[in-house]
Amino acid sequence: MKIQILGAGCTKCKTLSAHAEAAVKALGMKAVVEKVDKITDIMKFGVITTPALVVNGKVKSAGKVLSVAEIKKFLE
């Protein structure tokens, strides 16, 4: 599974990334959590507001810092 966090490195982006890593760990999954910070790469997903969560190439959330529990729902 590939999880991407889209954002320029702001506090919200870092928090979402930490929550994603915690969700992966809590579920005992093997997944790669990748940070995407280049604007041109973020735009390819059609995301206007960050942070955004992308799971296996599909945008699951944008403009919101999801909790660990919310992210776990997308990963299960």
C-alpha positions, 0 to 999 in steps of 0.5 A: 500500500502506498500512502502519500501526504500532499503539502508544502511542509506546514505544521498541518502537513506534518501532523497528517503525516504523523497520524498516517504513520501511527495508523499504519503502525496501529493496523500492523500494515506494510505501507510506504508513507511518502511526502509530496511537497512539490506544487507541480506534483500536488497539482497532478492530483487535482488538490487545491487545499492541503494537507491531503491524504492519498491512498494507492493513488486516490485522494481520500481527503483534502484540506483537513488534518484527519485523526488516526482513527479516521485514517485507519478507516481508509486503510482497513 
